Amino acid sequence: MNFEKISLTARLTSYMRQFSDIPFAKEVAIRLRAKEAFEELLRDSELRPEDLLWYTPILEIRYKSVAETIRKSGATQVLELASGFSLRGLAATQDPEFTYVESDLEELTGEKASLVADLRRQYRLAEHGNLHLVTADALDRSQLRSAAKSFRRDRPIAVVNEGLFPYLSASEMAAVARNIRSLLAEFDGVWITPDFSLKQDVQDVSEQQRRFRRVVAAATERTLYNNAFDSDDQLLAFFDGLELQARVLNAVDAAPNVVSMDVLNLPHQILDEAKPKLRLWVLSADRARQ
């Protein structure tokens, strides 16, 4: 996928994240003209703001649950795949003990580097040389190995992806998973992701959600959730085939202080209904089978 095709989703995500207290979320939304993209989508798809804004706390929960799980893992070296404009690395690397590699497509990475430079000047952020913005395709194992070249082998790593897998085919997802598994064979550490889906969860949606997915599919030329699993047993068998040990958390429980609910005055029923589907996977290499 090229940047032009995914820019809609990047801008919509940034629009919704600005209602949280995620670091730099408001600055990213301004830079990407996110409000303009959101209003254009509403006009073109005949959707109302409330048809989409329910997703705002979901995005906040995913960001925060991933960040909190990285912290609890003890990993001080992070490789984020298809990192987009979350700028999780810029926030994390204010701690000089962290090494954070954000990887994505070339054009997106170039735009993000310019944004990061502007934010460093605006807020006089320290530059410790521990944030690396690199071009890497998660489907290319050699590119991922190159992205990890700044990591020390005597420290654990965390590989992270958030929002990548829904756009991949089943074969692409399997290829990326094998590439991540190869990294975990070299480094001690974990793979943290909310991206695995079950068909029953992704099919049980409203007509407004279906309409939104059609808009995103048309923009990205990708059908969402083509790699969803039939059951938990099938997903666990997928992990087992990769020789991965799996632990599952609930993202809501792992995310501290969701502020966008109150900012947008959203009903708490949204989280009650979404919570069972918001799973966060923490995967590690099965050393006994290597």
Sine and cosine of phi, psi and omega as CSV:
sin_phi,cos_phi,sin_psi,cos_psi,sin_omega,cos_omega
0.00,0.00,0.65,-0.76,0.06,-1.00
-0.99,-0.12,0.20,-0.98,-0.11,-0.99
-0.89,0.46,-0.60,0.80,-0.03,-1.00
-0.87,0.50,-0.61,0.80,-0.05,-1.00
-0.96,0.27,-0.47,0.88,-0.04,-1.00
-0.98,-0.20,-0.04,1.00,-0.09,-1.00
-0.89,0.46,-0.52,0.85,0.03,-1.00
-0.87,0.49,-0.76,0.65,-0.03,-1.00
-0.92,0.40,-0.60,0.80,0.05,-1.00
-0.89,0.46,-0.65,0.76,-0.03,-1.00
-0.95,0.30,-0.63,0.78,0.02,-1.00
-0.92,0.39,-0.65,0.76,0.05,-1.00
-0.88,0.48,-0.68,0.73,-0.01,-1.00
-0.92,0.39,-0.56,0.83,0.04,-1.00
-0.87,0.49,-0.70,0.72,-0.06,-1.00
-0.97,0.25,-0.57,0.82,-0.01,-1.00
-0.92,0.39,-0.37,0.93,-0.05,-1.00
-0.92,0.38,-0.28,0.96,0.00,-1.00
-1.00,0.06,0.07,1.00,0.04,-1.00
-0.96,-0.29,-0.09,-1.00,0.12,-0.99
-0.96,-0.27,0.43,0.90,0.07,-1.00
-0.89,0.46,0.75,-0.66,-0.05,-1.00
-0.82,0.57,0.75,-0.66,0.10,-0.99
0.94,0.34,0.12,0.99,-0.06,-1.00
-0.89,0.45,-0.64,0.77,-0.02,-1.00
-0.93,0.37,-0.63,0.77,0.01,-1.00
-0.91,0.41,-0.62,0.78,0.03,-1.00
-0.91,0.42,-0.68,0.73,-0.01,-1.00
-0.87,0.49,-0.64,0.77,0.04,-1.00
-0.92,0.40,-0.72,0.70,-0.05,-1.00
-0.88,0.48,-0.62,0.79,-0.05,-1.00
-1.00,0.00,0.07,1.00,-0.05,-1.00
0.80,0.61,0.76,0.66,-0.12,-0.99
-0.91,0.41,-0.61,0.79,0.00,-1.00
-0.88,0.47,-0.64,0.77,0.03,-1.00
-0.88,0.48,-0.68,0.73,0.00,-1.00
-0.91,0.41,-0.65,0.76,-0.01,-1.00
-0.90,0.43,-0.73,0.68,-0.02,-1.00
-0.91,0.41,-0.59,0.81,0.04,-1.00
-0.91,0.42,-0.66,0.75,0.02,-1.00
-0.89,0.46,-0.68,0.74,0.01,-1.00
-0.87,0.48,-0.68,0.73,0.00,-1.00
-0.90,0.43,-0.72,0.69,-0.13,-0.99
-0.96,0.28,-0.48,0.88,-0.09,-1.00
-0.96,-0.27,-0.03,1.00,-0.02,-1.00
0.84,0.53,0.63,0.78,0.09,-1.00
-0.98,-0.18,0.40,-0.92,0.09,-1.00
-0.99,-0.17,0.38,-0.92,0.02,-1.00
-0.80,0.59,-0.65,0.76,-0.04,-1.00
-0.92,0.39,-0.30,0.95,0.06,-1.00
-0.94,0.34,-0.34,0.94,-0.06,-1.00
-0.87,-0.48,-0.52,0.86,-0.13,-0.99
-0.93,0.38,-0.27,0.96,0.08,-1.00
-0.87,0.50,-0.38,0.92,-0.05,-1.00
-0.98,0.20,-0.23,0.97,-0.06,-1.00
-0.84,0.54,-0.78,0.62,0.02,-1.00
-0.91,0.41,-0.43,0.90,0.04,-1.00
-0.90,0.43,-0.71,0.70,0.03,-1.00
-0.90,0.43,-0.64,0.77,0.04,-1.00
-0.89,0.45,-0.69,0.72,0.01,-1.00
-0.88,0.47,-0.68,0.73,-0.02,-1.00
-0.90,0.44,-0.72,0.70,0.02,-1.00
-0.86,0.51,-0.78,0.63,-0.11,-0.99
-0.94,0.34,-0.59,0.80,0.00,-1.00
-0.92,0.38,-0.60,0.80,0.06,-1.00
-0.91,0.41,-0.74,0.68,-0.01,-1.00
-0.87,0.49,-0.68,0.74,-0.01,-1.00
-0.93,0.38,-0.60,0.80,0.00,-1.00
-0.95,0.33,-0.58,0.81,0.13,-0.99
-0.86,0.52,-0.73,0.69,-0.03,-1.00
-0.86,0.50,-0.73,0.69,-0.05,-1.00
-0.94,0.33,-0.40,0.92,0.00,-1.00
-0.94,0.35,-0.39,0.92,-0.06,-1.00
0.99,0.11,-0.02,1.00,0.02,-1.00
-0.95,0.32,0.73,-0.69,0.04,-1.00
-0.92,-0.38,0.15,0.99,0.07,-1.00
-0.76,-0.64,0.84,-0.54,-0.12,-0.99
-0.79,-0.62,0.72,-0.69,0.16,-0.99
-0.90,-0.43,0.90,-0.43,0.03,-1.00
-0.97,-0.26,0.81,-0.59,0.00,-1.00
-1.00,-0.05,0.62,-0.78,0.00,-1.00
0.73,0.68,0.80,0.60,-0.19,-0.98
-0.95,0.32,-0.32,0.95,0.04,-1.00
0.86,0.50,-0.62,-0.79,-0.03,-1.00
-0.93,-0.36,0.53,0.85,0.03,-1.00
-0.93,0.37,-0.51,0.86,-0.03,-1.00
0.84,0.54,0.48,0.88,0.07,-1.00
-0.87,0.49,-0.56,0.83,0.00,-1.00
-0.92,0.39,-0.62,0.78,0.01,-1.00
-0.90,0.44,-0.64,0.77,0.03,-1.00
-0.93,0.37,-0.71,0.71,-0.08,-1.00
-0.92,0.39,-0.59,0.81,-0.13,-0.99
-1.00,0.10,0.13,0.99,0.23,-0.97
-0.92,0.38,-0.34,0.94,0.18,-0.98
-1.00,0.07,0.91,-0.42,-0.08,-1.00
-0.91,0.42,-0.21,0.98,0.02,-1.00
-0.98,0.20,-0.24,0.97,-0.03,-1.00
-1.00,0.01,0.59,-0.80,0.26,-0.97
-0.87,-0.49,0.84,-0.54,-0.09,-1.00
-0.79,-0.61,0.80,-0.60,0.04,-1.00
-0.92,-0.40,0.90,-0.43,0.11,-0.99
-0.99,-0.16,0.86,-0.50,-0.01,-1.00
-0.90,-0.43,0.57,-0.82,0.04,-1.00
-0.19,-0.98,-0.19,-0.98,0.01,-1.00
-0.93,0.36,0.39,-0.92,-0.14,-0.99
-0.87,0.49,-0.76,0.66,-0.06,-1.00
-0.91,0.41,-0.65,0.76,0.02,-1.00
-0.91,0.42,-0.65,0.76,-0.01,-1.00
-0.90,0.44,-0.63,0.78,0.03,-1.00
-0.90,0.43,-0.68,0.73,0.04,-1.00
-0.90,0.43,-0.64,0.77,-0.01,-1.00
-0.92,0.38,-0.62,0.79,0.02,-1.00
-0.87,0.50,-0.64,0.77,0.04,-1.00
-0.91,0.42,-0.67,0.74,0.01,-1.00
-0.90,0.43,-0.69,0.72,0.00,-1.00
-0.88,0.47,-0.67,0.74,0.03,-1.00
-0.88,0.48,-0.66,0.75,0.02,-1.00
-0.90,0.43,-0.66,0.75,-0.01,-1.00
-0.93,0.38,-0.58,0.81,0.05,-1.00
-0.88,0.47,-0.66,0.75,0.01,-1.00
-0.94,0.35,-0.69,0.73,-0.08,-1.00
-0.89,0.45,-0.67,0.74,-0.08,-1.00
-0.95,-0.32,0.15,0.99,0.01,-1.00
0.78,0.63,0.77,0.63,-0.04,-1.00
-0.98,0.21,0.62,-0.79,0.02,-1.00
-0.91,0.41,0.58,-0.81,0.05,-1.00
-0.91,-0.42,0.97,-0.23,-0.04,-1.00
-0.99,-0.13,-0.05,1.00,-0.04,-1.00
0.96,0.27,0.33,0.94,-0.07,-1.00
-0.93,-0.36,0.09,1.00,0.12,-0.99
-0.95,-0.31,0.82,-0.57,-0.03,-1.00
-0.84,-0.54,0.86,-0.51,0.06,-1.00
-0.98,-0.22,0.93,-0.36,-0.15,-0.99
-0.81,-0.58,0.46,-0.89,0.12,-0.99
-1.00,0.03,0.84,-0.53,0.01,-1.00
-0.39,-0.92,0.72,-0.69,0.09,-1.00
-1.00,-0.06,0.85,-0.53,-0.05,-1.00
-0.88,0.47,-0.33,0.94,0.03,-1.00
-0.98,0.18,-0.21,0.98,-0.07,-1.00
-0.96,-0.26,0.95,-0.31,-0.09,-1.00
-0.89,0.46,-0.62,0.79,-0.02,-1.00
-0.91,0.41,-0.57,0.82,0.05,-1.00
-0.93,0.37,-0.60,0.80,0.05,-1.00
-0.92,0.38,-0.64,0.77,0.04,-1.00
-0.89,0.46,-0.62,0.78,0.04,-1.00
-0.92,0.39,-0.62,0.78,0.01,-1.00
-0.89,0.46,-0.47,0.88,-0.05,-1.00
-1.00,-0.03,0.14,0.99,-0.12,-0.99
-0.92,0.40,-0.35,0.94,-0.01,-1.00
-1.00,0.08,-0.04,1.00,-0.04,-1.00
-0.99,0.12,0.60,-0.80,0.11,-0.99
-1.00,0.07,0.62,-0.79,-0.05,-1.00
-0.99,0.14,-0.17,0.98,0.02,-1.00
-1.00,-0.09,0.17,0.99,0.05,-1.00
-0.78,-0.63,0.57,-0.82,-0.02,-1.00
-0.95,0.33,0.41,-0.91,0.06,-1.00
-0.88,-0.48,0.32,-0.95,0.20,-0.98
-0.80,-0.60,0.80,-0.60,0.14,-0.99
-0.98,-0.18,0.75,-0.66,-0.13,-0.99
-0.77,-0.63,0.68,-0.73,0.26,-0.96
-0.60,-0.80,0.68,-0.73,-0.05,-1.00
-0.68,-0.73,0.95,-0.30,0.04,-1.00
1.00,-0.03,0.16,0.99,0.01,-1.00
-1.00,0.06,-0.77,0.63,-0.18,-0.98
-0.88,0.47,-0.55,0.83,0.00,-1.00
-0.84,0.55,-0.36,0.93,-0.03,-1.00
-1.00,-0.06,-0.10,1.00,-0.09,-1.00
-0.99,-0.12,0.44,-0.90,0.16,-0.99
-0.97,0.25,0.18,-0.98,0.01,-1.00
-0.87,0.49,-0.64,0.77,-0.02,-1.00
-0.94,0.34,-0.60,0.80,0.05,-1.00
-0.92,0.39,-0.67,0.74,0.03,-1.00
-0.87,0.50,-0.69,0.72,0.00,-1.00
-0.89,0.46,-0.62,0.78,0.01,-1.00
-0.91,0.42,-0.70,0.71,0.02,-1.00
-0.90,0.44,-0.66,0.75,0.01,-1.00
-0.88,0.48,-0.65,0.76,0.03,-1.00
-0.91,0.42,-0.62,0.79,0.02,-1.00
-0.90,0.43,-0.66,0.75,0.04,-1.00
-0.91,0.41,-0.67,0.74,0.02,-1.00
-0.87,0.50,-0.58,0.81,0.02,-1.00
-0.91,0.41,-0.57,0.82,0.07,-1.00
-0.92,0.39,-0.65,0.76,-0.01,-1.00
-0.93,0.36,-0.33,0.94,0.09,-1.00
-0.96,0.27,-0.44,0.90,-0.01,-1.00
-1.00,-0.02,-0.59,0.81,-0.07,-1.00
-0.89,-0.46,0.59,-0.81,0.19,-0.98
-0.95,0.31,0.68,-0.73,0.01,-1.00
0.34,-0.94,-0.30,-0.96,-0.11,-0.99
-0.68,-0.73,0.32,-0.95,0.14,-0.99
-0.91,-0.41,0.83,-0.55,-0.06,-1.00
-0.89,-0.45,0.84,-0.54,-0.02,-1.00
-0.36,-0.93,0.61,-0.80,0.15,-0.99
-0.99,-0.14,0.22,0.98,-0.29,-0.96
-1.00,0.06,-0.10,0.99,0.00,-1.00
-0.99,0.12,0.71,-0.70,-0.10,-0.99
-0.80,-0.60,0.49,-0.87,0.15,-0.99
-0.96,-0.26,0.58,-0.81,-0.05,-1.00
-0.85,0.52,-0.62,0.78,-0.03,-1.00
-0.89,0.45,-0.51,0.86,-0.01,-1.00
-0.98,0.22,-0.67,0.74,-0.09,-1.00
-0.99,0.15,-0.28,0.96,0.01,-1.00
-1.00,-0.03,-0.34,0.94,-0.01,-1.00
-1.00,0.03,0.96,0.26,-0.07,-1.00
-0.71,-0.71,0.25,-0.97,-0.02,-1.00
-0.98,0.17,0.19,-0.98,0.04,-1.00
-0.91,0.41,-0.58,0.82,0.05,-1.00
-0.89,0.46,-0.65,0.76,0.05,-1.00
-0.90,0.43,-0.65,0.76,0.03,-1.00
-0.89,0.46,-0.64,0.77,0.00,-1.00
-0.91,0.41,-0.66,0.75,0.04,-1.00
-0.89,0.46,-0.67,0.74,0.02,-1.00
-0.88,0.47,-0.60,0.80,0.02,-1.00
-0.91,0.42,-0.62,0.78,0.04,-1.00
-0.89,0.45,-0.72,0.69,0.00,-1.00
-0.90,0.43,-0.66,0.75,0.01,-1.00
-0.89,0.46,-0.65,0.76,0.02,-1.00
-0.91,0.40,-0.61,0.79,-0.03,-1.00
-0.95,0.30,-0.62,0.79,-0.09,-1.00
-0.99,-0.11,-0.21,0.98,-0.11,-0.99
0.85,0.53,0.57,0.82,0.03,-1.00
-0.71,-0.71,0.72,-0.69,0.09,-1.00
-1.00,0.04,0.82,-0.58,-0.07,-1.00
-0.94,0.34,0.57,-0.82,0.16,-0.99
0.90,0.44,0.54,0.84,0.08,-1.00
-0.95,0.32,-0.18,0.98,-0.04,-1.00
-0.94,-0.33,0.26,0.97,-0.02,-1.00
-0.89,0.46,0.58,-0.81,-0.05,-1.00
-1.00,0.02,0.47,-0.88,-0.02,-1.00
-0.94,0.35,-0.54,0.84,-0.10,-1.00
-0.36,-0.93,0.20,-0.98,0.10,-0.99
-0.87,0.49,-0.63,0.78,-0.01,-1.00
-0.88,0.47,-0.65,0.76,0.03,-1.00
-0.91,0.41,-0.64,0.77,0.03,-1.00
-0.91,0.41,-0.69,0.73,0.01,-1.00
-0.91,0.42,-0.57,0.82,0.07,-1.00
-0.92,0.40,-0.57,0.82,0.07,-1.00
-0.89,0.46,-0.72,0.69,0.05,-1.00
-0.88,0.47,-0.68,0.73,-0.03,-1.00
-0.89,0.46,-0.62,0.79,0.03,-1.00
-0.90,0.43,-0.43,0.90,0.05,-1.00
-1.00,-0.02,0.02,1.00,-0.05,-1.00
0.85,0.53,0.76,0.65,0.03,-1.00
-0.90,-0.44,0.68,-0.73,0.14,-0.99
-1.00,-0.03,0.75,-0.66,-0.14,-0.99
-0.91,-0.42,0.66,-0.75,0.15,-0.99
-0.76,-0.66,0.70,-0.71,-0.05,-1.00
-0.89,-0.45,0.72,-0.70,0.06,-1.00
-0.91,-0.42,0.30,-0.95,0.18,-0.98
-1.00,-0.08,0.83,-0.55,-0.10,-1.00
-0.88,0.47,-0.55,0.84,0.00,-1.00
-0.90,0.45,-0.69,0.72,0.00,-1.00
-0.92,0.39,-0.48,0.87,-0.06,-1.00
-1.00,0.04,-0.12,0.99,-0.08,-1.00
-0.97,-0.25,0.92,-0.40,0.00,-1.00
-0.98,0.21,0.68,-0.73,0.27,-0.96
0.82,0.57,0.97,0.24,0.03,-1.00
-0.99,0.16,0.96,-0.29,-0.15,-0.99
-1.00,-0.02,-0.40,0.92,-0.10,-0.99
-0.92,0.39,-0.40,0.92,0.05,-1.00
-0.85,0.53,-0.72,0.69,-0.02,-1.00
-0.97,0.23,-0.60,0.80,0.01,-1.00
-0.86,0.52,-0.66,0.75,-0.03,-1.00
-0.99,-0.14,0.02,1.00,0.01,-1.00
0.82,0.57,0.76,0.65,-0.02,-1.00
-1.00,0.00,0.55,-0.84,0.01,-1.00
-0.94,0.33,0.66,-0.75,-0.03,-1.00
-0.93,0.36,-0.17,0.99,0.11,-0.99
-0.86,0.52,-0.48,0.88,0.01,-1.00
-0.84,0.54,-0.75,0.67,-0.02,-1.00
-0.95,0.32,-0.58,0.81,0.03,-1.00
-0.86,0.51,-0.65,0.76,-0.02,-1.00
-0.98,0.22,-0.56,0.83,-0.08,-1.00
-0.99,0.11,-0.42,0.91,-0.17,-0.99
-0.80,0.60,-0.72,0.70,-0.03,-1.00
-0.87,0.49,-0.40,0.92,-0.03,-1.00
-1.00,-0.02,-0.24,0.97,-0.12,-0.99
-1.00,-0.02,0.98,0.21,-0.02,-1.00
-0.98,-0.18,0.56,-0.83,0.01,-1.00
-0.83,-0.55,0.84,-0.54,-0.07,-1.00
-0.99,-0.13,0.70,-0.71,0.10,-1.00
-0.86,-0.51,0.92,-0.40,-0.16,-0.99
-0.87,-0.50,0.63,-0.78,0.04,-1.00
-0.69,-0.72,0.37,-0.93,-0.01,-1.00
-0.94,0.34,0.69,-0.72,0.06,-1.00
-0.99,0.17,1.00,-0.05,-0.09,-1.00
-0.89,0.45,-0.48,0.88,-0.03,-1.00
-0.92,0.40,-0.33,0.94,-0.05,-1.00
-0.96,-0.28,0.11,0.99,0.00,-1.00
-1.00,0.09,0.00,0.00,0.00,0.00
